[in-house]
């Protein structure tokens, strides 16, 4: 899905400047996996790893995320022509 979205962005004459993502998960802990995740996302997007950033937040033991029933992600992409 990520590659398809990037292909559509590129087809419209745009390029990715950077990507900032927040992963909401009680478990697993993201920090030990963050470098590998950033590297792989950058590879899929065809950008330098420095253009991809990942942060993680827990559900503070509240709601579906805190109860370990769900994981969510929010990403913001800066694109330019």
Secondary structure, DSSP 4 states (H G I P E B T S, - for coil): -HHHHHHHHHHTT-EEEEEEEEEE-SSS-SGGGHHHHHHHHHHHHTS-GGGEEEEEE--TT-HHHHTTS--EEEEEEEEE-
